Amino acid sequence: MAFHEHRFSVAPMMDWSDRHCRAFHRLLSRRARLYTEMVTANAVIFGDRDRLIGFGEDEHPVAVQLGGSDPDALAQAAAICADRGYDEINLNVGCPSDRVQGGNFGACLMRDPELVAACVAAMKARVDIPVTVKCRIGVDDQDPEVALDRLADAVLAAGADALVVHARKAWLEGLSPKENRDIPPLDYDRVHRLKRRLPGVPVSINGGIGSLDEVEAQLRHVDGAMLGRAAYQQPELLLEVDARLFGEAPPHADAFAAVEAFEPYIGAHLAAGGRLHDVTRHMLGLFTGRPGARAYRRRLAMEGVRPEAGLAVLRAAVDEVRRAEERRSLVA
């Protein structure tokens, strides 16, 4: 797998990175690698696949993140996802939620590198697309120097194509999933040391990265950087990704043009019986920091949730920003 394929990606985020969110983010960057929310292997096998793992052709490059610890089930789910056209299968070895622990997958698998390796090997035997692993640097009282190397060596020996490392420990007892995203201290140097030890392996870093300046700083040490909340809460930064990180023109001149280009997608969703809020909830942070951003968010939050809300609500919300910027330019 070429390093550039993971140079920049948007993290898998539960309840956030659904297909509407990914369609919106793809509109802002052609090159960012997008990920689904984590989907359990059994949900893929037995659940509503169109709802759980459906995606649009415009989303490529797009990866599906699977959760599980049964090699056979993961292999079956990986094959289903590969047949759907995904570009990558990613195994979650980092989620610390109680539900995940109860199912013996996610971050608790950091304690069992051999099982993770068996899962990777089973998936690699069934699919021709890359299989990658997203993990923490350790859990609970593990020594990150030992735990991360053990996991990395095991999954790479099993055929993993790349590693994505959230540069924090996960505490499986005592911290909530939200707290696990903020409280355990970041240790970027630990991920950098892993990359130096594995120069031929694509290694991406995740956790606490809040700007493209920070992404560029990380890319001096690792092959890729993954943004989560920063990309979701300030999606306008994605408009800079293609130019700054790939030397290519952005898909749209600015956020106003991007919203206008997104209207056909939203219109099709509404025509199929969907609600405006299904899509616009992922757009609330678009104009963060601009005049009128608060009024924009308020309109979408209050009017966009109504069952009858249509594109006129979105246009009115965007106009709040336009008018505020025009007023500021007149004063200046």
RODO-2510 file (C-alpha; in nm, 4 decimals, decimal comma):
residues 332
     n   res          X          Y          Z
     1     m     0,0000     0,0000     0,0000
     2     a     0,1443     0,3361    -0,0988
     3     f     0,2054     0,5756     0,1890
     4     h     0,0113     0,8582     0,0213
     5     e    -0,3097     0,6584     0,0449
     6     h    -0,3245     0,7293     0,4183
     7     r    -0,1583     1,0720     0,4143
     8     f    -0,4788     1,2279     0,5425
     9     s    -0,7979     1,0667     0,6650
    10     v    -1,1105     1,1459     0,8626
    11     a    -1,1540     0,9147     1,1586
    12     p    -1,4376     0,6667     1,2054
    13     m    -1,6689     0,8307     1,4622
    14     m    -1,9668     0,6588     1,6201
    15     d    -2,2977     0,8367     1,5492
    16     w    -2,1198     1,0879     1,3261
    17     s    -1,9460     0,9379     1,0223
    18     d    -2,2565     0,8002     0,8523
    19     r    -2,3005     0,8101     0,4761
    20     h    -2,4437     1,1648     0,4788
    21     c    -2,1444     1,2911     0,6734
    22     r    -1,9060     1,1133     0,4368
    23     a    -2,0839     1,2525     0,1308
    24     f    -2,0451     1,6020     0,2745
    25     h    -1,6788     1,5535     0,3621
    26     r    -1,6048     1,4119     0,0180
    27     l    -1,7455     1,7292    -0,1319
    28     l    -1,4788     1,9237     0,0595
    29     s    -1,1811     1,7014    -0,0243
    30     r    -1,1262     1,4593    -0,3104
    31     r    -0,8205     1,3065    -0,1452
    32     a    -0,9127     1,2547     0,2202
    33     r    -0,9648     0,8889     0,3055
    34     l    -1,3046     0,8463     0,4704
    35     y    -1,4133     0,5804     0,7190
    36     t    -1,7497     0,4422     0,8219
    37     e    -1,8622     0,4251     1,1793
    38     m    -1,7537     0,1012     1,3424
    39     v    -1,9883    -0,1813     1,2411
    40     t    -1,9764    -0,5173     1,4156
    41     a    -1,9069    -0,8243     1,2060
    42     n    -2,2356    -0,9854     1,3071
    43     a    -2,4299    -0,6721     1,2128
    44     v    -2,2785    -0,6890     0,8645
    45     i    -2,3607    -1,0584     0,8340
    46     f    -2,7138    -1,0527     0,9753
    47     g    -2,8264    -0,6879     0,9692
    48     d    -2,9629    -0,4369     0,7210
    49     r    -2,6595    -0,3993     0,4961
    50     d    -2,7913    -0,1100     0,2933
    51     r    -2,8419     0,0907     0,6112
    52     l    -2,5243    -0,0218     0,7879
    53     i    -2,2646    -0,0346     0,5116
    54     g    -2,4279     0,1303     0,2125
    55     f    -2,2261     0,4058     0,0515
    56     g    -2,2167     0,6173    -0,2606
    57     e    -1,9695     0,5780    -0,5443
    58     d    -1,8594     0,9373    -0,4917
    59     e    -1,7239     0,8474    -0,1469
    60     h    -1,4076     0,6707    -0,2694
    61     p    -1,1543     0,6298    -0,1225
    62     v    -1,3625     0,4909     0,1631
    63     a    -1,2860     0,2279     0,4262
    64     v    -1,5204     0,0251     0,6440
    65     q    -1,4274    -0,0219     1,0077
    66     l    -1,5255    -0,3566     1,1553
    67     g    -1,5549    -0,4571     1,5188
    68     g    -1,5265    -0,8121     1,6426
    69     s    -1,2977    -1,0832     1,7706
    70     d    -1,4208    -1,3955     1,5919
    71     p    -1,1863    -1,4573     1,2981
    72     d    -1,4460    -1,6474     1,0972
    73     a    -1,7166    -1,3843     1,1428
    74     l    -1,4753    -1,1027     1,0613
    75     a    -1,3598    -1,2841     0,7494
    76     q    -1,7189    -1,3278     0,6341
    77     a    -1,8018    -0,9633     0,7075
    78     a    -1,4848    -0,8447     0,5333
    79     a    -1,5770    -1,0419     0,2223
    80     i    -1,9253    -0,8867     0,2185
    81     c    -1,7768    -0,5372     0,2490
    82     a    -1,5160    -0,6027    -0,0181
    83     d    -1,7899    -0,7226    -0,2530
    84     r    -1,9702    -0,3950    -0,1864
    85     g    -1,6710    -0,2079    -0,3222
    86     y    -1,4937    -0,0721    -0,0141
    87     d    -1,1301     0,0261    -0,0601
    88     e    -1,0092    -0,0994     0,2777
    89     i    -1,1119    -0,3107     0,5759
    90     n    -1,0078    -0,1596     0,9099
    91     l    -1,0223    -0,3574     1,2348
    92     n    -1,1095    -0,1620     1,5489
    93     v    -0,8694    -0,2351     1,8347
    94     g    -0,9177     0,0990     2,0056
    95     c    -1,2791     0,1619     2,1101
    96     p    -1,3127     0,1543     2,4922
    97     s    -1,6927     0,1528     2,5365
    98     d    -1,8608    -0,0876     2,7776
    99     r    -2,0648    -0,2408     2,4952
   100     v    -1,7498    -0,3135     2,2986
   101     q    -1,5761    -0,4633     2,6006
   102     g    -1,8798    -0,6819     2,6651
   103     g    -1,8414    -0,8213     2,3149
   104     n    -1,4663    -0,8766     2,3634
   105     f    -1,3541    -0,6429     2,0897
   106     g    -1,2222    -0,2918     2,0541
   107     a    -0,9481    -0,1711     2,2896
   108     c    -0,9589    -0,4754     2,5155
   109     l    -0,8030    -0,6716     2,2271
   110     m    -0,4774    -0,4851     2,2951
   111     r    -0,4332    -0,7529     2,5633
   112     d    -0,4527    -1,0355     2,3096
   113     p    -0,2296    -0,9618     2,0089
   114     e    -0,2399    -1,3241     1,8959
   115     l    -0,6198    -1,3146     1,8614
   116     v    -0,6011    -0,9872     1,6691
   117     a    -0,3421    -1,1445     1,4414
   118     a    -0,5721    -1,4414     1,3818
   119     c    -0,8520    -1,2006     1,2875
   120     v    -0,6273    -1,0159     1,0441
   121     a    -0,5040    -1,3392     0,8876
   122     a    -0,8605    -1,4651     0,8421
   123     m    -0,9673    -1,1436     0,6711
   124     k    -0,6575    -1,1314     0,4506
   125     a    -0,7359    -1,4834     0,3339
   126     r    -1,0812    -1,3730     0,2155
   127     v    -1,0254    -1,0310     0,0555
   128     d    -0,7893    -0,8736    -0,1939
   129     i    -0,8203    -0,5188    -0,0616
   130     p    -0,5972    -0,3830     0,2198
   131     v    -0,6680    -0,4884     0,5775
   132     t    -0,5541    -0,2379     0,8393
   133     v    -0,5645    -0,2086     1,2182
   134     k    -0,6555     0,0940     1,4302
   135     c    -0,5347     0,0642     1,7877
   136     r    -0,4306     0,2499     2,1017
   137     i    -0,0778     0,2582     2,2443
   138     g    -0,1980     0,0330     2,5253
   139     v    -0,4713    -0,0181     2,7828
   140     d    -0,4854     0,0219     3,1578
   141     d    -0,1515    -0,0638     3,3223
   142     q     0,0164    -0,1944     3,0071
   143     d     0,3582    -0,0542     2,9241
   144     p     0,3062     0,1192     2,5876
   145     e     0,6626     0,0374     2,4832
   146     v     0,5825    -0,3316     2,5068
   147     a     0,2102    -0,3390     2,4278
   148     l     0,2203    -0,1424     2,1038
   149     d     0,5206    -0,3309     1,9661
   150     r     0,3648    -0,6665     2,0501
   151     l     0,0387    -0,5796     1,8754
   152     a     0,2100    -0,4236     1,5744
   153     d     0,4483    -0,7157     1,5244
   154     a     0,1689    -0,9716     1,5556
   155     v    -0,0705    -0,8094     1,3082
   156     l     0,2019    -0,7271     1,0576
   157     a     0,3201    -1,0872     1,0648
   158     a    -0,0421    -1,1832     0,9904
   159     g    -0,0459    -0,9578     0,6842
   160     a    -0,1845    -0,6228     0,8037
   161     d    -0,1182    -0,3569     0,5406
   162     a    -0,1038    -0,0489     0,7640
   163     l    -0,1444     0,0710     1,1219
   164     v    -0,3401     0,3657     1,2573
   165     v    -0,2450     0,4471     1,6155
   166     h    -0,4476     0,6639     1,8517
   167     a    -0,1645     0,8072     2,0581
   168     r    -0,3318     0,7545     2,3956
   169     k    -0,3882     0,4655     2,6273
   170     a    -0,7449     0,3543     2,6851
   171     w    -0,8561     0,3009     3,0428
   172     l    -1,1185     0,0285     3,0331
   173     e    -1,2284     0,0874     3,3926
   174     g    -1,2793     0,4261     3,5489
   175     l    -1,3155     0,6396     3,2352
   176     s    -1,6082     0,6793     2,9968
   177     p    -1,5567     0,6594     2,6195
   178     k    -1,5763     1,0398     2,6060
   179     e    -1,3177     1,0747     2,8833
   180     n    -1,0951     0,8243     2,7041
   181     r    -1,0779     1,0674     2,4126
   182     d    -0,9425     1,3469     2,6314
   183     i    -0,8029     1,2437     2,9701
   184     p    -0,5284     0,9876     2,8993
   185     p    -0,2218     1,1919     2,8007
   186     l    -0,1168     1,2008     2,4379
   187     d     0,2148     1,0369     2,3551
   188     y     0,2942     1,1212     1,9952
   189     d     0,6589     1,0306     2,0496
   190     r     0,5583     0,6700     2,1137
   191     v     0,3967     0,6502     1,7705
   192     h     0,6975     0,8195     1,6116
   193     r     0,9250     0,5571     1,7682
   194     l     0,7042     0,2830     1,6252
   195     k     0,7419     0,4338     1,2794
   196     r     1,1194     0,4579     1,3138
   197     r     1,1283     0,0917     1,4111
   198     l     0,9064    -0,0022     1,1151
   199     p     1,0280     0,2216     0,8313
   200     g     0,8642     0,0146     0,5582
   201     v     0,5195    -0,0015     0,7220
   202     p     0,2559     0,2705     0,6630
   203     v     0,1859     0,4211     1,0071
   204     s    -0,0774     0,6892     1,0646
   205     i    -0,1352     0,8858     1,3827
   206     n    -0,4630     0,9867     1,5460
   207     g    -0,5654     1,1688     1,8615
   208     g    -0,5836     1,5332     1,9587
   209     i    -0,4766     1,6701     1,6205
   210     g    -0,6721     1,9894     1,5677
   211     s    -0,5422     2,1659     1,2591
   212     l    -0,3690     2,1151     0,9273
   213     d    -0,0596     2,2837     1,0739
   214     e    -0,0483     1,9997     1,3268
   215     v    -0,1073     1,7467     1,0498
   216     e     0,1906     1,8813     0,8556
   217     a     0,4046     1,8637     1,1701
   218     q     0,3060     1,4994     1,2247
   219     l     0,3802     1,4092     0,8633
   220     r     0,7451     1,4810     0,9334
   221     h     0,7436     1,1709     1,1553
   222     v     0,4741     0,9360     1,0232
   223     d     0,3089     0,8522     0,6922
   224     g    -0,0396     0,9754     0,7662
   225     a    -0,2530     1,1752     1,0057
   226     m    -0,6159     1,1136     1,0964
   227     l    -0,8468     1,3898     1,2177
   228     g    -1,1682     1,3166     1,4023
   229     r    -1,3533     1,5822     1,5978
   230     a    -1,1611     1,8702     1,4403
   231     a    -1,2715     1,7645     1,0918
   232     y    -1,6296     1,7094     1,2063
   233     q    -1,6672     2,0257     1,4123
   234     q    -1,4783     2,2507     1,1684
   235     p    -1,5356     2,0849     0,8295
   236     e    -1,4275     2,3945     0,6379
   237     l    -1,0663     2,2950     0,7089
   238     l    -1,1186     2,0000     0,4736
   239     l    -1,1343     2,2478     0,1847
   240     e    -0,7620     2,3104     0,2400
   241     v    -0,6559     1,9450     0,2463
   242     d    -0,6102     1,8806    -0,1248
   243     a    -0,4009     2,1911    -0,1845
   244     r    -0,1880     2,1773     0,1299
   245     l    -0,1260     1,8051     0,1546
   246     f    -0,1565     1,6832    -0,2058
   247     g    -0,0710     1,9853    -0,4187
   248     e    -0,4064     1,9762    -0,5968
   249     a    -0,6841     2,2302    -0,6417
   250     p    -0,9706     2,2102    -0,3913
   251     p    -1,3015     2,0726    -0,5177
   252     h    -1,4782     2,4055    -0,4564
   253     a    -1,3682     2,7646    -0,4230
   254     d    -1,5195     2,8149    -0,0785
   255     a    -1,7754     2,6835     0,1677
   256     f    -2,0625     2,8674    -0,0040
   257     a    -1,9868     2,6929    -0,3326
   258     a    -1,9587     2,3594    -0,1528
   259     v    -2,3026     2,3949     0,0045
   260     e    -2,4537     2,4839    -0,3326
   261     a    -2,2898     2,1776    -0,4881
   262     f    -2,4328     1,9625    -0,2072
   263     e    -2,7922     2,0668    -0,2725
   264     p    -2,8660     1,7932    -0,5320
   265     y    -2,7588     1,5250    -0,2825
   266     i    -2,9787     1,6750    -0,0115
   267     g    -3,2662     1,7163    -0,2563
   268     a    -3,2453     1,3497    -0,3535
   269     h    -3,2490     1,2495     0,0142
   270     l    -3,5579     1,4606     0,0761
   271     a    -3,7289     1,3212    -0,2336
   272     a    -3,6680     0,9687    -0,1043
   273     g    -3,8502     1,0522     0,2201
   274     g    -3,5544     1,1548     0,4334
   275     r    -3,5403     1,4590     0,6577
   276     l    -3,3220     1,7656     0,6156
   277     h    -3,1726     1,7225     0,9623
   278     d    -3,0387     1,3775     0,8685
   279     v    -2,7849     1,5601     0,6528
   280     t    -2,7533     1,9108     0,7934
   281     r    -2,6689     1,7897     1,1449
   282     h    -2,3264     1,7149     0,9975
   283     m    -2,2976     2,0685     0,8584
   284     l    -2,3466     2,2696     1,1777
   285     g    -1,9783     2,3515     1,2171
   286     l    -1,9173     2,4542     0,8575
   287     f    -1,8835     2,8294     0,9103
   288     t    -1,7219     2,8146     1,2545
   289     g    -1,5365     3,1367     1,3322
   290     r    -1,7129     3,3441     1,0667
   291     p    -1,9585     3,6275     1,1233
   292     g    -2,3094     3,4859     1,1193
   293     a    -2,1999     3,1346     1,2158
   294     r    -2,4132     3,1332     1,5299
   295     a    -2,7243     3,2408     1,3388
   296     y    -2,6488     2,9752     1,0754
   297     r    -2,6289     2,7033     1,3409
   298     r    -2,9405     2,8289     1,5175
   299     r    -3,1507     2,8160     1,2013
   300     l    -3,0370     2,4640     1,1158
   301     a    -3,0773     2,3417     1,4745
   302     m    -3,4234     2,4909     1,5261
   303     e    -3,5821     2,4903     1,1808
   304     g    -3,3921     2,2060     1,0157
   305     v    -3,5366     1,9471     1,2548
   306     r    -3,8958     2,0122     1,1497
   307     p    -4,0451     1,7270     0,9449
   308     e    -4,1364     1,9624     0,6595
   309     a    -3,7965     2,1387     0,6467
   310     g    -3,6480     2,1620     0,2993
   311     l    -3,3633     2,3234     0,1114
   312     a    -3,5076     2,6689     0,1780
   313     v    -3,4068     2,6310     0,5428
   314     l    -3,0480     2,5531     0,4485
   315     r    -3,0356     2,8440     0,2046
   316     a    -3,1728     3,0810     0,4671
   317     a    -2,9126     2,9598     0,7157
   318     v    -2,6291     3,0155     0,4682
   319     d    -2,7661     3,3608     0,3914
   320     e    -2,7161     3,4507     0,7587
   321     v    -2,3422     3,4106     0,7029
   322     r    -2,3448     3,5927     0,3696
   323     r    -2,5280     3,8925     0,5139
   324     a    -2,3043     3,9048     0,8218
   325     e    -1,9914     3,9006     0,6061
   326     e    -2,1335     4,1716     0,3795
   327     r    -2,2076     4,3905     0,6835
   328     r    -1,8552     4,3422     0,8119
   329     s    -1,7041     4,4331     0,4743
   330     l    -1,9097     4,7553     0,4643
   331     v    -1,7869     4,8536     0,8100
   332     a    -1,4271     4,7754     0,7160
***
